[in-house]
Amino acid sequence: MSLSGGCHCGAVRYEVEGDPIHVALCHCSDCRKSSGAPMVAWAAFTEENFRVTQGEAVTHNSSGASMRSFCARCGSGLWFRNGEVLPGLVDIQSATLDNPEALPPGAQIQTAERISWMATAHSLPAFERFPGM
C-alpha cells in the first residue's frame, strides 16, 4: 500500500508505504491541546516507510520525548514521534491523508483522558451539512 498526504495549504507533503502498525483514535490531553480537537486519528508506520516529499515541517517538543511536527504556514498537525514509547515509528495524523478513508481506526486509546461527552457523541443528531443550509 502506498499513501500520500499533506497539510491544509499544500506546503508540506509526505508518503507512506506498506501497512500501518496500528491505526487508532487518541483521546489524550496532549493530542487534544495540539490539535484543538476532542481526539486525533493516528496511523503508525516504520520510519523507513515514511518520507517527506515536499516542504519542511516544524517540530515542537510537546512533552518529554513527544515530538509533534506541523506545517509552519497553515498550522496543520502532520506527524508525531516518540523514541521512548514508539521507537522506530512515525505516527501520522491519518486525517491528513489524501484518502483518509483508506485507514479506518481499529481502536481508541488513552480513553482514561477522554472528554466525558465523547463517549456518547455518536448519539448526537447528525446533519449532512450545517443545519438550516
C-alpha positions as protocol buffer text, in pm:
chain_id: "A"
residue {
  index: 1
  type: MET
  ca { x: 0 y: 0 z: 0 }
}
residue {
  index: 2
  type: SER
  ca { x: 125 y: 348 z: -88 }
}
residue {
  index: 3
  type: LEU
  ca { x: -49 y: 655 z: 51 }
}
residue {
  index: 4
  type: SER
  ca { x: 23 y: 1026 z: 37 }
}
residue {
  index: 5
  type: GLY
  ca { x: -94 y: 1323 z: 235 }
}
residue {
  index: 6
  type: GLY
  ca { x: -11 y: 1670 z: 348 }
}
residue {
  index: 7
  type: CYS
  ca { x: -109 y: 1985 z: 525 }
}
residue {
  index: 8
  type: HIS
  ca { x: -410 y: 2207 z: 457 }
}
residue {
  index: 9
  type: CYS
  ca { x: -223 y: 2462 z: 243 }
}
residue {
  index: 10
  type: GLY
  ca { x: -18 y: 2206 z: 48 }
}
residue {
  index: 11
  type: ALA
  ca { x: 325 y: 2333 z: 155 }
}
residue {
  index: 12
  type: VAL
  ca { x: 421 y: 2004 z: 323 }
}
residue {
  index: 13
  type: ARG
  ca { x: 359 y: 1664 z: 161 }
}
residue {
  index: 14
  type: TYR
  ca { x: 453 y: 1311 z: 267 }
}
residue {
  index: 15
  type: GLU
  ca { x: 422 y: 947 z: 153 }
}
residue {
  index: 16
  type: VAL
  ca { x: 395 y: 621 z: 345 }
}
residue {
  index: 17
  type: GLU
  ca { x: 444 y: 266 z: 216 }
}
residue {
  index: 18
  type: GLY
  ca { x: 322 y: -66 z: 346 }
}
residue {
  index: 19
  type: ASP
  ca { x: 69 y: -149 z: 611 }
}
residue {
  index: 20
  type: PRO
  ca { x: 38 y: 59 z: 927 }
}
residue {
  index: 21
  type: ILE
  ca { x: 150 y: -87 z: 1261 }
}
residue {
  index: 22
  type: HIS
  ca { x: -169 y: 49 z: 1418 }
}
residue {
  index: 23
  type: VAL
  ca { x: -450 y: 292 z: 1342 }
}
residue {
  index: 24
  type: ALA
  ca { x: -622 y: 447 z: 1643 }
}
residue {
  index: 25
  type: LEU
  ca { x: -817 y: 741 z: 1778 }
}
residue {
  index: 26
  type: CYS
  ca { x: -625 y: 904 z: 2062 }
}
residue {
  index: 27
  type: HIS
  ca { x: -805 y: 1088 z: 2340 }
}
residue {
  index: 28
  type: CYS
  ca { x: -503 y: 1209 z: 2541 }
}
residue {
  index: 29
  type: SER
  ca { x: -492 y: 1569 z: 2656 }
}
residue {
  index: 30
  type: ASP
  ca { x: -165 y: 1631 z: 2467 }
}
residue {
  index: 31
  type: CYS
  ca { x: -332 y: 1535 z: 2135 }
}
residue {
  index: 32
  type: ARG
  ca { x: -636 y: 1744 z: 2218 }
}
residue {
  index: 33
  type: LYS
  ca { x: -432 y: 2054 z: 2303 }
}
residue {
  index: 34
  type: SER
  ca { x: -207 y: 2024 z: 1998 }
}
residue {
  index: 35
  type: SER
  ca { x: -497 y: 1976 z: 1755 }
}
residue {
  index: 36
  type: GLY
  ca { x: -779 y: 2176 z: 1911 }
}
residue {
  index: 37
  type: ALA
  ca { x: -999 y: 1869 z: 1856 }
}
residue {
  index: 38
  type: PRO
  ca { x: -1157 y: 1624 z: 2105 }
}
residue {
  index: 39
  type: MET
  ca { x: -944 y: 1338 z: 1962 }
}
residue {
  index: 40
  type: VAL
  ca { x: -691 y: 1269 z: 1687 }
}
residue {
  index: 41
  type: ALA
  ca { x: -675 y: 978 z: 1441 }
}
residue {
  index: 42
  type: TRP
  ca { x: -326 y: 827 z: 1405 }
}
residue {
  index: 43
  type: ALA
  ca { x: -166 y: 568 z: 1178 }
}
residue {
  index: 44
  type: ALA
  ca { x: 182 y: 445 z: 1274 }
}
residue {
  index: 45
  type: PHE
  ca { x: 439 y: 342 z: 1015 }
}
residue {
  index: 46
  type: THR
  ca { x: 803 y: 241 z: 1044 }
}
residue {
  index: 47
  type: GLU
  ca { x: 1046 y: 527 z: 985 }
}
residue {
  index: 48
  type: GLU
  ca { x: 1181 y: 358 z: 669 }
}
residue {
  index: 49
  type: ASN
  ca { x: 830 y: 355 z: 518 }
}
residue {
  index: 50
  type: PHE
  ca { x: 777 y: 730 z: 568 }
}
residue {
  index: 51
  type: ARG
  ca { x: 922 y: 1019 z: 371 }
}
residue {
  index: 52
  type: VAL
  ca { x: 861 y: 1388 z: 328 }
}
residue {
  index: 53
  type: THR
  ca { x: 819 y: 1465 z: -43 }
}
residue {
  index: 54
  type: GLN
  ca { x: 768 y: 1842 z: -33 }
}
residue {
  index: 55
  type: GLY
  ca { x: 840 y: 2124 z: 207 }
}
residue {
  index: 56
  type: GLU
  ca { x: 963 y: 2105 z: 561 }
}
residue {
  index: 57
  type: ALA
  ca { x: 764 y: 2063 z: 880 }
}
residue {
  index: 58
  type: VAL
  ca { x: 837 y: 2241 z: 1206 }
}
residue {
  index: 59
  type: THR
  ca { x: 876 y: 2020 z: 1513 }
}
residue {
  index: 60
  type: HIS
  ca { x: 768 y: 2103 z: 1867 }
}
residue {
  index: 61
  type: ASN
  ca { x: 857 y: 1905 z: 2179 }
}
residue {
  index: 62
  type: SER
  ca { x: 513 y: 1884 z: 2335 }
}
residue {
  index: 63
  type: SER
  ca { x: 604 y: 1675 z: 2641 }
}
residue {
  index: 64
  type: GLY
  ca { x: 918 y: 1482 z: 2725 }
}
residue {
  index: 65
  type: ALA
  ca { x: 1015 y: 1273 z: 2422 }
}
residue {
  index: 66
  type: SER
  ca { x: 698 y: 1364 z: 2229 }
}
residue {
  index: 67
  type: MET
  ca { x: 787 y: 1546 z: 1908 }
}
residue {
  index: 68
  type: ARG
  ca { x: 494 y: 1687 z: 1707 }
}
residue {
  index: 69
  type: SER
  ca { x: 553 y: 1809 z: 1351 }
}
residue {
  index: 70
  type: PHE
  ca { x: 328 y: 2057 z: 1175 }
}
residue {
  index: 71
  type: CYS
  ca { x: 319 y: 2299 z: 883 }
}
residue {
  index: 72
  type: ALA
  ca { x: 463 y: 2638 z: 975 }
}
residue {
  index: 73
  type: ARG
  ca { x: 244 y: 2811 z: 716 }
}
residue {
  index: 74
  type: CYS
  ca { x: -106 y: 2676 z: 791 }
}
residue {
  index: 75
  type: GLY
  ca { x: -54 y: 2505 z: 1128 }
}
residue {
  index: 76
  type: SER
  ca { x: -182 y: 2160 z: 1028 }
}
residue {
  index: 77
  type: GLY
  ca { x: -59 y: 1886 z: 1260 }
}
residue {
  index: 78
  type: LEU
  ca { x: 107 y: 1614 z: 1049 }
}
residue {
  index: 79
  type: TRP
  ca { x: 307 y: 1353 z: 1238 }
}
residue {
  index: 80
  type: PHE
  ca { x: 439 y: 1252 z: 1578 }
}
residue {
  index: 81
  type: ARG
  ca { x: 749 y: 1074 z: 1701 }
}
residue {
  index: 82
  type: ASN
  ca { x: 836 y: 947 z: 2047 }
}
residue {
  index: 83
  type: GLY
  ca { x: 1156 y: 739 z: 2052 }
}
residue {
  index: 84
  type: GLU
  ca { x: 1088 y: 618 z: 2406 }
}
residue {
  index: 85
  type: VAL
  ca { x: 729 y: 495 z: 2362 }
}
residue {
  index: 86
  type: LEU
  ca { x: 723 y: 427 z: 1986 }
}
residue {
  index: 87
  type: PRO
  ca { x: 1086 y: 358 z: 1883 }
}
residue {
  index: 88
  type: GLY
  ca { x: 1139 y: 346 z: 1507 }
}
residue {
  index: 89
  type: LEU
  ca { x: 784 y: 462 z: 1431 }
}
residue {
  index: 90
  type: VAL
  ca { x: 628 y: 778 z: 1295 }
}
residue {
  index: 91
  type: ASP
  ca { x: 260 y: 831 z: 1371 }
}
residue {
  index: 92
  type: ILE
  ca { x: 87 y: 1033 z: 1100 }
}
residue {
  index: 93
  type: GLN
  ca { x: -236 y: 1219 z: 1163 }
}
residue {
  index: 94
  type: SER
  ca { x: -438 y: 998 z: 931 }
}
residue {
  index: 95
  type: ALA
  ca { x: -698 y: 1268 z: 856 }
}
residue {
  index: 96
  type: THR
  ca { x: -419 y: 1448 z: 664 }
}
residue {
  index: 97
  type: LEU
  ca { x: -403 y: 1162 z: 412 }
}
residue {
  index: 98
  type: ASP
  ca { x: -537 y: 1240 z: 65 }
}
residue {
  index: 99
  type: ASN
  ca { x: -764 y: 940 z: 121 }
}
residue {
  index: 100
  type: PRO
  ca { x: -827 y: 916 z: 498 }
}
residue {
  index: 101
  type: GLU
  ca { x: -1094 y: 650 z: 430 }
}
residue {
  index: 102
  type: ALA
  ca { x: -808 y: 409 z: 345 }
}
residue {
  index: 103
  type: LEU
  ca { x: -710 y: 366 z: 711 }
}
residue {
  index: 104
  type: PRO
  ca { x: -1010 y: 331 z: 942 }
}
residue {
  index: 105
  type: PRO
  ca { x: -922 y: 322 z: 1313 }
}
residue {
  index: 106
  type: GLY
  ca { x: -910 y: -15 z: 1482 }
}
residue {
  index: 107
  type: ALA
  ca { x: -907 y: 113 z: 1840 }
}
residue {
  index: 108
  type: GLN
  ca { x: -949 y: 409 z: 2072 }
}
residue {
  index: 109
  type: ILE
  ca { x: -653 y: 477 z: 2301 }
}
residue {
  index: 110
  type: GLN
  ca { x: -589 y: 691 z: 2608 }
}
residue {
  index: 111
  type: THR
  ca { x: -960 y: 675 z: 2694 }
}
residue {
  index: 112
  type: ALA
  ca { x: -871 y: 744 z: 3058 }
}
residue {
  index: 113
  type: GLU
  ca { x: -824 y: 1105 z: 2939 }
}
residue {
  index: 114
  type: ARG
  ca { x: -1125 y: 1112 z: 2705 }
}
residue {
  index: 115
  type: ILE
  ca { x: -1360 y: 1410 z: 2739 }
}
residue {
  index: 116
  type: SER
  ca { x: -1668 y: 1258 z: 2903 }
}
residue {
  index: 117
  type: TRP
  ca { x: -1914 y: 1373 z: 2636 }
}
residue {
  index: 118
  type: MET
  ca { x: -1714 y: 1194 z: 2364 }
}
residue {
  index: 119
  type: ALA
  ca { x: -1838 y: 859 z: 2499 }
}
residue {
  index: 120
  type: THR
  ca { x: -2186 y: 938 z: 2367 }
}
residue {
  index: 121
  type: ALA
  ca { x: -2103 y: 1164 z: 2071 }
}
residue {
  index: 122
  type: HIS
  ca { x: -2235 y: 902 z: 1828 }
}
residue {
  index: 123
  type: SER
  ca { x: -2587 y: 958 z: 1968 }
}
residue {
  index: 124
  type: LEU
  ca { x: -2599 y: 1330 z: 1882 }
}
residue {
  index: 125
  type: PRO
  ca { x: -2823 y: 1450 z: 1596 }
}
residue {
  index: 126
  type: ALA
  ca { x: -2632 y: 1439 z: 1265 }
}
residue {
  index: 127
  type: PHE
  ca { x: -2667 y: 1675 z: 968 }
}
residue {
  index: 128
  type: GLU
  ca { x: -2509 y: 1628 z: 625 }
}
residue {
  index: 129
  type: ARG
  ca { x: -2435 y: 2000 z: 612 }
}
residue {
  index: 130
  type: PHE
  ca { x: -2465 y: 2292 z: 850 }
}
residue {
  index: 131
  type: PRO
  ca { x: -2822 y: 2288 z: 989 }
}
residue {
  index: 132
  type: GLY
  ca { x: -3060 y: 2521 z: 807 }
}
residue {
  index: 133
  type: MET
  ca { x: -2849 y: 2546 z: 494 }
}
